[in-house]
Structure formats: C-alpha cells, structure tokens
C-alpha cells in the first residue's frame, strides 16, 4: 500500500502543469489554456463584458469543434506569433449567435 501511495504522489508531483486543461479566474477576468475544452469552459462561466485571456500553450492548438459565442465577451490571445489555433475539419473556428 505504501508503494502505491508513493507512486501516486510521485506522478502528481512530476506531471507537467500543461498536461491539464485549465480555466481559472472569475468575473470579469478569466485565463484559459488554448485547448477547446478550457476556452469553452471559461466561455460558459463568463458573463457579458468579461474577458478571457488565452495563454500561448505550446504555440499551436487544433480544435475539432466550433466555439459558439452567445454573449458579448472579449477573447484575447497572446499574439499571432505566439499562438495559432486551427480547426481539423471544415467550418468556422468560432461563430457568433
């Protein structure tokens, strides 16, 4: 049992932080990793007028779904030279409703 606990603690300590998706903060300012799930989570938590700051991550991200924005928010990225988000299939990366 002691070996299992040691292994579990070791894995939690040594796994890189970027391995987990993240949406942190609170209204009016949110911070998200660039993966679709995290940005969508921040979007669902954000109120109209809030800002979602998207980090660079590893510099590239591939989304399989379209992000649908239904409220007036600001999504701010690190800059065109620091992050590129692409979509795997046809259609739009983001839509406004």
PyMOL commands that set and color helices and strands:
alter all, ss='L'
color gray80, all
select helices_A, chain A and resi 2-14+17-19+36-45
alter helices_A, ss='H'
color red, helices_A
select strands_A, chain A and resi 23-26+29-32+51-54+60-63+67-69+74-76+84-87+94-96
alter strands_A, ss='S'
color yellow, strands_A
deselect
rebuild
show_as cartoon
